[in-house]
Amino acid sequence: MERCERHVHEMLSIVQENKEFLIQLRACTMDQFPTGMISKQLKRHEIFLSHCIVVGALFNFRRLTVSALKSVVEKRAPFLQKCILDYKTNIRPEVDPVIPDEMATAAGFEVDADPALCAAIQKHCTNASSETLWTLFNVMVAVTLPLQSLDINSVYRTPIEGHENNLHCVSTAVTWLSACVYTNLVRSGLEKEPLQVVLKEGMREFLEKVSERMLKLQLEEDKELQKEIKQRDSLFILLEKMVRDSNFITYDMLENNFPFTILRNSFRAVYENKKKKQQKNENEI
C-alpha cells in the first residue's frame, strides 16, 4: 500500500496543477469544451492516467490475494470465518465498521472500503481542501478517459475481457479510491451525511461527467478529430465495467446518463471485429 500511496500522491499533485481548469470543466456542459481543447489544456493528463492504471492493477492483484486467502481460511478455519462474516453482516448501523472491516479482510472477505488503503491515504483526507481535491480527481478521470479513444492501444480484447493498455484497471482504481476516500471523510467529520449517501452521490456525479464526455465522442463535430478517434467502442464498454465494479452505481443510473443502445452497438462492434480477425487468420493459414 505504500507504493499505492505514492502513486495517489502523484495523481493529486497533477490534479492540483490543473485545479482551475478542472473547476471550469466541472461546472460546464460538454459543448463548451471540445475534446481537442481539453487534450491541449490539461497538463500531464497521460501521466495521470498511467498512475491511475498502476493503482488499479495493484488493487486487482490485492483482490486476487484476498480471494486466495478466503479459500485457505475456508478450509482451515471455517467456523472462525463464519463467525466473522456473521459479525460483519449483522453489525449495527451506528457502529464504526473499521474493526469489522479489518476482521473481514483478514478472513478473506472483500469490503467496500479496504482498511489498509484507508490507512494509507488517510493523510490526503484531512481538511476541506482535500475534499475539493478528491472531487476534482473524479473530474480529472472523467475528462481524461475519453482522450484514450485516440490511442490505438486502447482496443478492447474480448478473450481477456480487458483493454490492451490495461485501461480497464481505471475502473477498479476509481471504485476503490472513492470508497476509501469518502469513508475517511465521513470518519473525520468533513462529511455529515451517512457514508452510503455520500458515496452514492459522489459516484453519481462522476458517472454523469464521464458519460457526458463519452457522448461527446459520439457527437464530435471536428472531422479531423473524428478520423483520429480509433477506439470509441472500446471506451464505451468501460462504462459498463464501472457499473459492475461498483456497489454504488446501478444500471438505472447509467441508463439515465448514457443510452443503452450505444452500449449494445459497441459490444456488437467489438465482438464482430474479433470474428473478422479470426476469419482473416484462418484464411491466411
C-alpha positions as CSV (number, residue, x, y, z in Angstrom):
1,M,0.0,0.0,0.0
2,E,3.0,2.3,0.4
3,R,3.6,2.1,-3.4
4,C,-0.1,2.8,-4.0
5,E,0.1,5.9,-1.8
6,R,3.0,7.2,-3.8
7,H,1.0,6.9,-7.0
8,V,-2.0,8.6,-5.3
9,H,0.2,11.4,-4.2
10,E,1.5,12.0,-7.7
11,M,-2.1,11.9,-9.1
12,L,-3.3,14.5,-6.6
13,S,-0.3,16.8,-7.4
14,I,-1.4,16.7,-11.1
15,V,-5.0,17.4,-10.1
16,Q,-3.7,20.4,-8.0
17,E,-1.7,21.6,-11.0
18,N,-4.9,21.6,-13.2
19,K,-7.2,22.8,-10.4
20,E,-8.6,26.0,-12.0
21,F,-9.3,24.3,-15.4
22,L,-10.9,21.3,-13.7
23,I,-13.2,23.6,-11.7
24,Q,-14.4,25.1,-15.0
25,L,-14.9,21.6,-16.5
26,R,-16.9,20.5,-13.6
27,A,-19.3,23.4,-14.0
28,C,-19.6,23.4,-17.8
29,T,-21.6,21.4,-20.3
30,M,-19.9,19.2,-22.9
31,D,-20.4,21.7,-25.7
32,Q,-18.3,24.4,-24.0
33,F,-15.1,22.4,-24.1
34,P,-14.5,20.2,-27.2
35,T,-12.3,17.1,-26.8
36,G,-9.4,18.7,-28.7
37,M,-9.3,21.7,-26.4
38,I,-9.3,19.6,-23.3
39,S,-6.3,17.5,-24.6
40,K,-4.4,20.7,-25.2
41,Q,-5.1,22.5,-21.9
42,L,-4.9,19.6,-19.5
43,K,-1.4,19.3,-18.2
44,R,0.3,15.9,-17.8
45,H,-3.0,14.0,-18.3
46,E,-1.3,11.0,-19.8
47,I,1.0,10.7,-16.8
48,F,-2.1,11.0,-14.5
49,L,-3.8,8.1,-16.3
50,S,-0.7,5.9,-16.2
51,H,-0.6,6.3,-12.4
52,C,-4.3,5.5,-12.2
53,I,-3.8,2.3,-14.3
54,V,-1.0,1.2,-12.0
55,V,-3.1,1.8,-8.9
56,G,-6.0,-0.2,-10.4
57,A,-3.6,-3.0,-11.3
58,L,-2.4,-3.1,-7.7
59,F,-6.0,-3.2,-6.4
60,N,-6.8,-6.1,-8.8
61,F,-3.8,-8.0,-7.5
62,R,-4.9,-7.4,-3.9
63,R,-8.4,-8.8,-4.8
64,L,-6.7,-12.0,-6.1
65,T,-4.7,-12.4,-2.9
66,V,-7.8,-11.8,-0.7
67,S,-9.7,-14.3,-2.8
68,A,-6.9,-16.9,-2.3
69,L,-6.9,-16.1,1.5
70,K,-10.6,-16.8,1.6
71,S,-10.2,-20.2,0.1
72,V,-7.4,-21.1,2.6
73,V,-9.3,-19.8,5.7
74,E,-12.5,-21.6,4.5
75,K,-10.6,-24.9,4.6
76,R,-8.5,-24.4,7.7
77,A,-10.8,-22.4,10.0
78,P,-14.4,-22.4,8.6
79,F,-16.1,-21.8,12.0
80,L,-14.0,-18.7,12.6
81,Q,-14.7,-17.4,9.1
82,K,-18.4,-17.9,9.5
83,C,-18.4,-16.1,12.9
84,I,-16.6,-13.1,11.4
85,L,-19.0,-13.0,8.4
86,D,-22.0,-13.1,10.8
87,Y,-20.5,-10.3,12.9
88,K,-19.8,-8.2,9.8
89,T,-23.2,-8.8,8.3
90,N,-25.2,-8.0,11.4
91,I,-23.3,-5.0,12.8
92,R,-25.5,-2.1,13.9
93,P,-25.5,0.9,11.6
94,E,-24.3,3.3,14.3
95,V,-21.1,1.2,14.9
96,D,-17.9,2.3,13.1
97,P,-17.2,-0.5,10.6
98,V,-13.4,-0.1,10.8
99,I,-12.8,-3.1,13.1
100,P,-15.3,-5.4,11.4
101,D,-13.8,-4.5,8.0
102,E,-10.3,-5.3,9.3
103,M,-11.6,-8.7,10.6
104,A,-13.4,-9.4,7.4
105,T,-10.4,-8.6,5.2
106,A,-8.2,-10.8,7.4
107,A,-10.7,-13.7,6.8
108,G,-10.6,-13.2,3.1
109,F,-13.8,-11.2,2.5
110,E,-14.0,-8.1,0.3
111,V,-15.3,-4.9,1.9
112,D,-16.4,-1.7,0.3
113,A,-13.5,0.3,1.9
114,D,-10.3,-1.6,2.2
115,P,-8.8,-0.9,5.7
116,A,-5.2,-0.9,4.5
117,L,-5.9,1.5,1.7
118,C,-8.0,3.8,4.0
119,A,-5.0,4.0,6.4
120,A,-2.5,4.6,3.5
121,I,-4.4,7.6,2.1
122,Q,-5.7,9.0,5.4
123,K,-3.3,12.0,5.2
124,H,-4.8,13.0,2.0
125,C,-8.3,13.3,3.5
126,T,-7.7,15.7,6.5
127,N,-9.4,19.0,5.6
128,A,-12.0,20.7,3.4
129,S,-9.4,21.4,0.6
130,S,-8.8,17.7,0.5
131,E,-12.4,17.0,-0.1
132,T,-12.4,19.5,-3.0
133,L,-9.3,18.0,-4.5
134,W,-10.8,14.5,-4.5
135,T,-14.0,15.8,-6.2
136,L,-11.7,17.3,-8.9
137,F,-9.8,14.0,-9.0
138,N,-13.0,12.3,-10.3
139,V,-13.5,15.1,-12.8
140,M,-9.9,14.6,-14.0
141,V,-10.6,10.9,-14.6
142,A,-13.9,11.6,-16.3
143,V,-12.4,14.1,-18.8
144,T,-9.1,12.1,-19.3
145,L,-10.6,8.7,-20.2
146,P,-12.3,9.8,-23.5
147,L,-8.9,11.1,-24.7
148,Q,-7.7,7.5,-24.8
149,S,-10.0,6.8,-27.8
150,L,-7.2,8.4,-29.8
151,D,-4.8,5.7,-28.7
152,I,-4.8,2.5,-30.8
153,N,-3.7,0.5,-27.8
154,S,-7.0,1.2,-26.0
155,V,-8.6,-1.6,-28.0
156,Y,-10.8,-4.0,-26.0
157,R,-9.7,-7.6,-26.2
158,T,-12.6,-10.0,-25.8
159,P,-10.6,-13.1,-24.8
160,I,-9.3,-11.4,-21.7
161,E,-12.3,-9.0,-21.3
162,G,-9.9,-6.1,-20.9
163,H,-8.1,-3.4,-22.8
164,E,-4.7,-3.9,-24.4
165,N,-3.2,-1.0,-22.4
166,N,-4.9,-2.1,-19.1
167,L,-7.3,0.8,-19.3
168,H,-9.9,-1.4,-17.6
169,C,-7.9,-1.0,-14.4
170,V,-9.0,2.6,-14.1
171,S,-12.5,1.4,-13.2
172,T,-11.1,-0.6,-10.2
173,A,-9.0,2.4,-9.1
174,V,-11.9,4.8,-9.2
175,T,-14.2,2.4,-7.3
176,W,-11.7,1.5,-4.5
177,L,-10.3,5.0,-4.1
178,S,-13.8,6.6,-3.9
179,A,-15.0,4.2,-1.3
180,C,-11.9,4.7,0.9
181,V,-11.7,8.5,0.4
182,Y,-15.4,9.1,1.4
183,T,-15.0,6.7,4.3
184,N,-12.1,8.7,5.6
185,L,-14.0,12.0,5.0
186,V,-17.0,10.7,7.0
187,R,-14.9,9.4,9.8
188,S,-13.0,12.7,10.1
189,G,-16.3,14.7,10.3
190,L,-15.8,16.5,7.0
191,E,-19.0,14.8,5.6
192,K,-22.1,15.0,7.8
193,E,-24.3,12.6,5.7
194,P,-24.2,8.8,6.1
195,L,-21.4,7.1,4.2
196,Q,-23.8,5.3,1.8
197,V,-25.5,8.5,0.8
198,V,-22.2,10.4,0.3
199,L,-20.7,7.6,-1.7
200,K,-23.7,7.2,-3.9
201,E,-23.9,11.0,-4.6
202,G,-20.1,11.2,-5.4
203,M,-20.3,8.2,-7.8
204,R,-23.4,9.6,-9.4
205,E,-21.7,12.9,-10.2
206,F,-18.7,11.0,-11.6
207,L,-20.9,8.9,-13.8
208,E,-22.7,11.9,-15.1
209,K,-19.5,13.7,-16.1
210,V,-17.8,10.7,-17.6
211,S,-20.9,9.7,-19.6
212,E,-21.2,13.3,-20.8
213,R,-17.6,13.3,-22.1
214,M,-18.1,9.9,-23.7
215,L,-21.2,11.1,-25.5
216,K,-19.1,14.0,-26.8
217,L,-17.0,11.4,-28.7
218,Q,-20.2,10.1,-30.4
219,L,-21.3,13.7,-31.3
220,E,-17.8,15.1,-32.1
221,E,-18.2,17.7,-35.0
222,D,-14.4,18.1,-35.7
223,K,-13.9,16.0,-38.8
224,E,-10.1,15.8,-38.3
225,L,-10.6,14.6,-34.8
226,Q,-13.2,12.1,-35.9
227,K,-10.6,10.5,-38.1
228,E,-8.2,10.2,-35.2
229,I,-10.7,8.5,-32.9
230,K,-9.9,4.8,-33.2
231,Q,-11.3,3.1,-30.1
232,R,-14.6,4.8,-29.4
233,D,-16.5,1.5,-28.8
234,S,-13.8,0.1,-26.5
235,L,-14.1,3.2,-24.3
236,F,-17.9,2.9,-24.2
237,I,-17.6,-0.7,-22.9
238,L,-15.6,0.7,-19.9
239,L,-18.7,2.4,-18.6
240,E,-20.4,-0.9,-18.2
241,K,-17.4,-2.3,-16.3
242,M,-17.6,0.6,-13.9
243,V,-21.2,-0.4,-13.0
244,R,-20.1,-4.0,-12.4
245,D,-17.2,-3.0,-10.3
246,S,-19.1,-0.5,-8.0
247,N,-21.7,-1.3,-5.3
248,F,-22.9,2.3,-5.6
249,I,-23.6,2.7,-9.3
250,T,-26.6,0.9,-10.8
251,Y,-27.5,0.2,-14.4
252,D,-30.5,2.5,-13.9
253,M,-28.1,5.4,-13.1
254,L,-26.0,4.5,-16.2
255,E,-29.1,4.4,-18.5
256,N,-30.2,7.8,-17.2
257,N,-26.9,9.3,-18.4
258,F,-25.8,7.1,-21.3
259,P,-28.1,5.4,-23.9
260,F,-28.0,1.6,-23.7
261,T,-28.5,1.5,-27.5
262,I,-25.0,2.9,-28.0
263,L,-23.6,0.5,-25.4
264,R,-25.1,-2.6,-27.1
265,N,-23.8,-1.4,-30.5
266,S,-20.4,-1.0,-29.0
267,F,-20.4,-4.6,-27.7
268,R,-21.6,-5.9,-31.0
269,A,-18.9,-4.0,-32.9
270,V,-16.1,-5.2,-30.7
271,Y,-17.2,-8.9,-30.9
272,E,-17.7,-8.6,-34.7
273,N,-14.2,-7.3,-35.0
274,K,-13.0,-10.4,-33.2
275,K,-14.8,-12.7,-35.6
276,K,-13.4,-10.8,-38.6
277,K,-9.8,-11.2,-37.2
278,Q,-10.4,-14.9,-36.6
279,Q,-11.6,-15.4,-40.2
280,K,-8.7,-13.5,-41.6
281,N,-6.2,-15.6,-39.6
282,E,-7.9,-18.8,-40.8
283,N,-7.8,-17.6,-44.4
284,E,-4.1,-16.9,-44.1
285,I,-3.4,-20.3,-42.7
